[in-house]
Amino acid sequence: MMWRIRREQMRIMQRAARVAFAEKVVAYLRKNAAEATEPKTDEDLLEFVQECIDAAASHGVTCEWDVCRYAQHRCVLGDDFANSDWAAPIFSDPELDGSEKMDRVEFLALYVVGTDGKKQAP
């Protein structure tokens, strides 16, 4: 006997998996971006992470670890960081996959960009 999963069942499972992932990202952010997340309630942070998942996907960032990094940078640098003069060229580069984009963003965020999201003077 072969089991068949209906579309509605698949949507329910996908929704549950997304919520479970978002909860993991919330825990990660609470630990690794504590100062930025401290003023937010868990519900607000969960909503923020859901938005980050969608925003990351719009930039081709879909791997769980990369989405997690995207959420952390957005949390620390601000909601519009992906459109900044330093990040926008990375996210719009069609030659880069999601992991390569996040590797470059992370490098610049760590070594070139300040916590305010602006490029530091050389």
Buried (B, 14 or more C-beta within 10 A) or exposed (E): EEEEEEEEEEEEEEEEEEEEBBBEBBEBBBEBBEEBBEEBEEEEBBBBBBBBBEBBEEBBBBBEEBBBBBBBBBBBBBEEBBEBEBBBEBBEBEEBBBBBBBBBBBEBBEEEBEEEBEEEEE
